[in-house]
Amino acid sequence: MSSSPALSPRRELWLLLTLAGIQFTHILDFMIMMPLGPQLTQLFAISDAQFGLLVSAYTLSAGASGLLASTYIDRFGRKRLLLVLYGLFGLATLACGLAPTYGTLMVARILAGTFGGVLSALSQTIVADVVPFERRGRAMGIVMTSFSVSTVAGVPLGLILAQYGGWNLPFIGIAVMVGVLAVQAARTLPTMTGHVQAANGRSVLGGITQVLADGNHRWAFLFSALLMFTGFTVIPYITIYMQTNADVRADQVPLVYLCGGVVTLFTARLFGRMTDRRGKVPTFRWLALAGLPCILGITLVQGLPLWGVLIVSTLMFTFVSGRMIPGMAIIASAAHAPLRGTFMTLNASVQSASMGVASFVGGVLISRDAQGLVQNYWVAALVGISASALSMLVVGRLKLHGAAPSAR
C-alpha cells in the first residue's frame, strides 16, 4: 500500500533531492554540535559529561517526540505535516543560535530534537511510500548523500563560521537554510494522503498496538537501536579527543570532516547501488564488518601525523555512515505498508533514544587525566563494536516485505 501514486523518474528524483535537502539541515543541526564541544565546554565551563548530556538531550527529546508522533503521523497528509514540523524545527534551531546560557541552549536543543527527530522519520516514510522495493537502496543512497554533503561542506563551513563569528552563527545559518528549503518543499513535494483513510479506522493507540504486536517489527526495532548505538559511543567525542590527545589544531578539525565527507559523497551512491544489486542484508553485513576496525582505530590515533589521522577518520566516516544505507532500506522494508508511518516514527524514537543512551554511555566511560588528556576512549569503542556485531546477527531475523527470497 502506497500513500502516493507512482511518480515519473524526473519527479521522483526531485522528490528525493528535496528530501535530501531537508535531511541535510536536520543532520547538520545535530552534527555541528559535536565539533563545537571544545568551544562550548570552555565557554559555559561544563564537563565532558555535561556536554554529552547536551548531545543526548537532543536525541532523547527526538525519541520522545517520535513516540508521540506515532499516534498522529498517519492521520495527516505527508506534505502538510512535513512543512509544519520543518518550520517549527527552523524556529528551534534559530533559538539555539540565540541561546545565551547553557540552560537556555539545553532547552533549545530539546525543542530542535523534538521536531527534527520526526522529520527524519517522515522523510524515510515518504521514500518507502513512493519508491518501489527494487529501487529503494538507490533512493536511500540519494537521500543519505545529505550526510556526506553536511560533512564535506556543512560542518567545515560551520566550524569556520564558529571560529570567526562565534559558536552560535552556524545555527543561525541553518535556520536561514530551513526557510529557503521549506519554500522549495512546498513547491516540489506531491500531496500524499492515501494512507489517511486507512488510519481513520484505527484508534489513536490502535496503530501503535498493531505495530508492536508484529514480531518482525520488534526485531526491526532492536536492529535499529543497535545500528545507531554502534557509532554514538564514539562520534560525539571525536573532536575533543582529536584536539587534546591527537594534537589536531582547531583550524585543522574541519579537514577531518572535509575528507570524510568528500569520500562518502561518492561512496553513498556506490553503496546504494550495491544494496539493490547484491542484496540489502549481505551489503549491510559487509559494510558493518569493514567498519569495526575503523571505530576502534579512531580512538587510537594519538601519536599519528595529521595525514594518518585523516586516513583513519575518513575510513571511519565511509563505513560507519555507509552501513546506514542498506540498514535504513532494511528497516523501511521490514514495515507493513499500511502501518509504515507509525512504524517509522516509532523507529525514530528507538533510534534517537539509542543515540542518546550511547552518547551518555560514552561520556561516562571516558575521563580526563591530570594533563587533560582523554582516557578510556577505546573502551567506548569496544562497547560500540559489540553492538555492531550483534546487529549483524539480528538482521538475519528480519523479513523484508516486497523482496523475493533471493533479493534480501
PLY file of the C-alpha trace (Angstrom):
ply
format ascii 1.0
element vertex 408
property float x
property float y
property float z
element edge 407
property int vertex1
property int vertex2
end_header
0.00 0.00 0.00
1.43 3.37 -1.04
0.39 6.82 0.09
1.15 8.25 -3.33
0.67 7.27 -6.98
3.75 6.31 -8.96
5.84 9.30 -9.97
7.74 9.88 -13.19
11.51 9.30 -12.91
12.15 13.06 -13.12
9.63 13.94 -10.43
10.83 11.09 -8.22
14.37 12.47 -8.46
13.20 15.97 -7.48
11.33 14.47 -4.55
14.46 12.64 -3.37
16.66 15.74 -3.79
14.18 17.84 -1.81
14.13 15.29 1.00
17.93 15.17 0.87
17.98 18.96 1.40
15.65 18.67 4.38
17.76 15.87 5.83
20.89 17.96 5.23
19.71 20.73 7.56
18.45 18.26 10.17
21.70 16.24 10.14
23.89 19.35 10.11
21.99 20.80 13.07
22.78 17.62 15.02
26.34 17.12 13.75
27.59 20.68 14.20
27.12 20.43 17.96
29.75 17.70 18.34
32.80 19.51 16.89
31.77 22.60 18.87
32.44 20.59 22.05
35.77 22.25 22.93
34.29 25.75 22.50
31.14 25.02 24.48
32.89 23.23 27.36
35.20 26.20 27.76
32.59 28.93 27.22
29.99 27.52 29.60
32.56 25.92 31.96
30.96 22.47 31.67
32.43 18.95 31.87
32.64 16.39 29.05
29.74 14.53 30.67
27.63 17.72 30.69
28.45 18.24 27.03
27.44 14.63 26.37
24.15 15.40 28.09
23.69 18.34 25.72
24.05 15.93 22.79
21.85 13.32 24.48
19.11 15.85 25.27
18.59 16.41 21.55
18.35 12.71 20.74
16.26 11.75 23.77
13.74 14.53 23.05
13.60 13.33 19.45
12.84 9.87 20.77
10.01 11.10 22.98
8.64 13.22 20.14
8.69 10.25 17.77
6.72 8.22 20.27
4.09 10.97 20.42
4.12 11.40 16.63
3.35 7.72 16.13
-0.17 8.47 17.41
-0.91 11.00 14.66
1.54 10.71 11.75
-0.76 8.56 9.59
-3.74 10.87 10.23
-2.36 13.80 8.22
-1.09 14.24 4.68
2.66 13.70 4.46
3.35 17.03 2.75
1.36 19.23 5.15
2.79 17.55 8.23
6.35 17.77 6.89
6.05 21.51 6.21
4.62 22.28 9.66
7.26 20.27 11.51
10.05 21.67 9.34
9.00 25.25 10.09
8.97 24.56 13.84
12.37 22.88 13.55
13.76 26.01 11.88
12.49 28.22 14.71
14.01 25.89 17.34
17.37 25.94 15.54
17.26 29.72 15.46
16.65 29.66 19.22
19.83 27.57 19.60
21.80 30.28 17.87
20.36 32.94 20.17
20.78 31.00 23.44
22.90 32.98 25.96
23.50 30.26 28.58
24.00 26.51 28.92
20.48 26.14 30.35
18.76 28.03 27.53
20.82 26.17 24.95
19.70 22.91 26.54
16.05 23.94 26.21
16.57 24.98 22.58
18.29 21.69 21.76
15.41 19.77 23.29
12.97 21.67 21.07
15.13 21.16 17.99
15.28 17.43 18.72
11.52 17.32 19.26
10.82 18.45 15.70
13.97 17.16 13.97
13.50 13.56 15.04
10.05 13.36 13.49
11.34 15.00 10.30
13.82 12.20 9.75
11.17 9.51 10.18
8.72 11.33 7.95
11.29 11.70 5.16
12.12 7.99 5.31
8.42 7.12 5.31
7.88 9.19 2.15
10.76 7.40 0.41
9.34 3.99 1.34
5.83 5.06 0.28
6.85 6.35 -3.13
9.84 4.26 -4.24
9.41 0.53 -5.05
11.47 -2.07 -3.15
13.81 -2.80 -6.04
14.95 0.86 -6.24
14.80 1.67 -2.54
18.53 1.21 -1.89
19.37 3.73 -4.62
16.74 6.13 -3.27
18.11 5.88 0.26
21.58 6.46 -1.19
20.44 9.74 -2.78
18.67 10.98 0.37
21.57 9.97 2.57
24.09 11.90 0.49
22.79 14.63 2.78
25.11 13.17 5.42
28.04 13.42 3.03
27.22 16.97 1.97
26.81 18.02 5.60
30.26 16.65 6.42
32.03 17.79 3.26
30.58 21.31 3.22
28.25 21.96 6.12
30.39 21.04 9.12
33.65 22.60 7.86
31.84 25.81 6.86
30.00 25.81 10.17
33.27 25.45 12.07
34.81 28.31 10.10
31.79 30.47 10.91
32.07 29.46 14.56
35.79 30.24 14.61
35.41 33.74 13.22
31.84 34.70 14.08
31.06 32.81 17.29
29.67 29.35 18.07
26.07 30.46 17.54
26.48 31.63 13.93
26.23 28.10 12.40
22.80 27.59 13.98
21.54 30.91 12.63
22.82 29.92 9.17
20.99 26.58 9.36
17.75 28.36 10.30
18.06 30.54 7.18
18.58 27.44 5.01
15.48 25.86 6.53
13.41 28.84 5.40
14.66 28.53 1.81
14.18 24.75 1.66
10.69 24.97 3.16
9.62 27.08 0.18
11.20 24.56 -2.20
9.47 21.66 -0.44
6.09 23.39 -0.72
6.63 23.60 -4.48
8.03 20.14 -5.22
6.50 17.62 -2.81
3.37 15.82 -4.06
0.28 15.63 -1.90
0.31 12.25 -0.15
-2.95 11.43 1.62
-3.77 7.85 0.55
-2.77 6.50 3.96
-5.18 8.75 5.88
-8.30 6.72 5.04
-6.72 3.53 6.43
-5.75 5.36 9.62
-9.30 6.59 10.18
-10.35 3.07 11.08
-7.85 2.84 13.95
-7.92 4.34 17.40
-5.13 6.69 18.50
-3.23 3.85 20.16
-4.50 1.18 17.79
-1.77 1.76 15.23
0.94 1.54 17.88
-0.56 -1.67 19.22
-0.67 -3.18 15.74
2.95 -2.23 15.08
4.24 -3.62 18.37
2.20 -6.81 18.04
4.20 -7.79 14.95
7.28 -9.83 15.85
9.10 -8.71 12.71
8.63 -5.08 13.74
10.08 -5.79 17.18
13.18 -7.38 15.65
13.49 -4.37 13.34
13.41 -2.00 16.33
16.18 -3.96 18.04
18.23 -3.90 14.85
17.64 -0.16 14.51
18.72 0.53 18.10
21.95 -1.44 17.63
22.57 0.32 14.31
22.58 3.75 15.97
24.19 2.76 19.27
27.28 1.48 17.43
28.68 4.84 16.43
27.43 7.17 19.09
29.52 5.84 21.95
32.43 7.37 19.98
31.28 10.03 17.45
30.29 12.86 19.86
33.78 12.93 21.39
35.93 12.75 18.25
36.75 16.46 18.17
37.55 16.63 21.89
39.88 13.62 21.56
41.47 14.95 18.36
42.38 18.30 19.92
43.50 17.02 23.33
45.19 13.70 22.52
45.99 13.69 18.79
47.33 17.28 18.66
44.96 18.27 15.87
44.63 22.05 15.95
41.21 23.71 15.98
41.79 25.08 12.48
42.63 21.55 11.25
39.46 19.92 12.61
37.40 20.90 9.51
39.81 18.76 7.45
38.62 15.66 9.33
35.03 16.29 8.23
36.01 17.58 4.78
37.99 14.45 3.86
35.34 12.13 5.30
32.57 13.99 3.52
34.29 14.07 0.11
34.78 10.30 0.14
31.28 9.46 1.41
29.79 11.79 -1.18
30.89 9.23 -3.76
30.59 6.02 -1.75
26.99 6.73 -0.66
25.77 6.33 -4.24
28.02 3.29 -4.74
26.74 1.59 -1.59
23.17 2.40 -2.63
23.62 0.58 -5.95
25.34 -2.33 -4.17
22.39 -2.56 -1.81
19.95 -3.10 -4.69
22.20 -5.34 -6.79
23.82 -7.60 -4.19
21.09 -7.65 -1.57
20.36 -5.42 1.38
21.36 -7.84 4.14
24.67 -9.06 2.61
25.70 -5.46 1.81
24.89 -4.34 5.35
26.93 -7.15 6.89
29.92 -6.43 4.66
29.91 -2.70 5.46
29.33 -3.29 9.17
32.25 -5.72 9.30
34.51 -3.24 7.50
33.53 -0.56 9.99
34.58 -2.47 13.13
38.34 -1.73 13.00
37.59 1.86 11.96
35.53 2.50 15.10
38.37 1.27 17.29
41.02 2.96 15.16
39.57 6.46 15.58
40.12 6.15 19.35
43.79 5.15 18.95
45.23 7.81 16.60
47.22 9.55 19.33
50.78 10.00 18.07
49.95 9.70 14.36
50.78 12.54 11.96
47.86 14.52 10.58
47.75 12.51 7.34
47.46 9.29 9.33
44.66 10.73 11.44
42.81 11.78 8.28
43.10 8.30 6.74
41.64 6.63 9.83
38.86 9.20 10.30
37.91 9.06 6.60
37.63 5.27 6.68
35.51 5.54 9.81
33.11 8.02 8.17
32.96 5.92 4.99
31.95 2.61 6.55
30.07 3.71 9.67
27.86 6.01 7.61
27.84 3.63 4.64
26.23 0.78 6.57
23.29 3.11 7.27
22.24 2.99 3.60
21.38 -0.74 3.47
20.44 -0.52 7.15
17.69 2.05 6.58
16.50 0.28 3.42
16.17 -2.89 5.52
14.26 -1.13 8.29
11.85 0.59 5.87
11.23 -2.74 4.11
10.54 -4.55 7.39
7.39 -2.47 7.97
3.90 -3.44 6.80
2.93 -0.71 4.30
-0.40 0.29 5.96
1.45 0.87 9.24
4.62 2.35 7.78
4.18 5.90 9.07
3.53 4.74 12.63
6.34 2.20 12.40
8.87 4.74 11.12
8.07 7.30 13.82
8.37 4.65 16.50
11.63 3.65 14.84
12.81 7.26 15.03
12.10 7.17 18.75
14.09 3.98 19.11
17.00 5.42 17.12
17.02 8.73 18.96
16.85 7.05 22.35
19.64 4.70 21.33
21.85 7.60 20.22
21.12 9.44 23.44
21.95 6.46 25.62
25.09 5.74 23.58
26.28 9.36 23.89
25.68 9.27 27.62
27.46 5.91 27.99
30.43 7.23 26.01
30.61 10.32 28.22
30.57 8.18 31.36
33.23 5.76 30.09
35.79 8.39 29.09
37.62 10.56 31.60
40.45 13.12 31.76
43.83 12.74 33.43
45.74 15.47 35.25
47.04 16.83 31.92
43.52 17.00 30.47
44.02 14.06 28.08
41.04 11.83 27.28
41.30 8.37 28.86
39.45 5.09 28.12
38.12 6.29 24.76
38.93 2.86 23.32
36.61 1.25 25.88
33.72 3.28 24.46
34.71 1.99 21.00
34.61 -1.64 22.17
31.09 -1.13 23.50
30.02 0.24 20.10
31.75 -2.62 18.28
29.85 -5.15 20.41
26.56 -3.51 19.38
27.58 -3.64 15.70
28.48 -7.33 15.89
25.09 -8.06 17.46
23.31 -6.09 14.72
24.92 -8.35 12.11
23.22 -11.31 13.78
19.84 -9.68 14.41
19.44 -8.56 10.78
19.16 -12.20 9.74
15.89 -12.48 11.69
14.11 -9.82 9.65
11.53 -10.40 6.92
11.67 -7.76 4.18
8.29 -7.03 2.58
8.33 -6.79 -1.20
11.50 -8.85 -1.55
11.91 -12.19 -3.25
13.80 -14.71 -1.06
16.90 -14.21 -3.22
16.70 -10.41 -3.11
17.21 -9.75 0.58
0 1
1 2
2 3
3 4
4 5
5 6
6 7
7 8
8 9
9 10
10 11
11 12
12 13
13 14
14 15
15 16
16 17
17 18
18 19
19 20
20 21
21 22
22 23
23 24
24 25
25 26
26 27
27 28
28 29
29 30
30 31
31 32
32 33
33 34
34 35
35 36
36 37
37 38
38 39
39 40
40 41
41 42
42 43
43 44
44 45
45 46
46 47
47 48
48 49
49 50
50 51
51 52
52 53
53 54
54 55
55 56
56 57
57 58
58 59
59 60
60 61
61 62
62 63
63 64
64 65
65 66
66 67
67 68
68 69
69 70
70 71
71 72
72 73
73 74
74 75
75 76
76 77
77 78
78 79
79 80
80 81
81 82
82 83
83 84
84 85
85 86
86 87
87 88
88 89
89 90
90 91
91 92
92 93
93 94
94 95
95 96
96 97
97 98
98 99
99 100
100 101
101 102
102 103
103 104
104 105
105 106
106 107
107 108
108 109
109 110
110 111
111 112
112 113
113 114
114 115
115 116
116 117
117 118
118 119
119 120
120 121
121 122
122 123
123 124
124 125
125 126
126 127
127 128
128 129
129 130
130 131
131 132
132 133
133 134
134 135
135 136
136 137
137 138
138 139
139 140
140 141
141 142
142 143
143 144
144 145
145 146
146 147
147 148
148 149
149 150
150 151
151 152
152 153
153 154
154 155
155 156
156 157
157 158
158 159
159 160
160 161
161 162
162 163
163 164
164 165
165 166
166 167
167 168
168 169
169 170
170 171
171 172
172 173
173 174
174 175
175 176
176 177
177 178
178 179
179 180
180 181
181 182
182 183
183 184
184 185
185 186
186 187
187 188
188 189
189 190
190 191
191 192
192 193
193 194
194 195
195 196
196 197
197 198
198 199
199 200
200 201
201 202
202 203
203 204
204 205
205 206
206 207
207 208
208 209
209 210
210 211
211 212
212 213
213 214
214 215
215 216
216 217
217 218
218 219
219 220
220 221
221 222
222 223
223 224
224 225
225 226
226 227
227 228
228 229
229 230
230 231
231 232
232 233
233 234
234 235
235 236
236 237
237 238
238 239
239 240
240 241
241 242
242 243
243 244
244 245
245 246
246 247
247 248
248 249
249 250
250 251
251 252
252 253
253 254
254 255
255 256
256 257
257 258
258 259
259 260
260 261
261 262
262 263
263 264
264 265
265 266
266 267
267 268
268 269
269 270
270 271
271 272
272 273
273 274
274 275
275 276
276 277
277 278
278 279
279 280
280 281
281 282
282 283
283 284
284 285
285 286
286 287
287 288
288 289
289 290
290 291
291 292
292 293
293 294
294 295
295 296
296 297
297 298
298 299
299 300
300 301
301 302
302 303
303 304
304 305
305 306
306 307
307 308
308 309
309 310
310 311
311 312
312 313
313 314
314 315
315 316
316 317
317 318
318 319
319 320
320 321
321 322
322 323
323 324
324 325
325 326
326 327
327 328
328 329
329 330
330 331
331 332
332 333
333 334
334 335
335 336
336 337
337 338
338 339
339 340
340 341
341 342
342 343
343 344
344 345
345 346
346 347
347 348
348 349
349 350
350 351
351 352
352 353
353 354
354 355
355 356
356 357
357 358
358 359
359 360
360 361
361 362
362 363
363 364
364 365
365 366
366 367
367 368
368 369
369 370
370 371
371 372
372 373
373 374
374 375
375 376
376 377
377 378
378 379
379 380
380 381
381 382
382 383
383 384
384 385
385 386
386 387
387 388
388 389
389 390
390 391
391 392
392 393
393 394
394 395
395 396
396 397
397 398
398 399
399 400
400 401
401 402
402 403
403 404
404 405
405 406
406 407
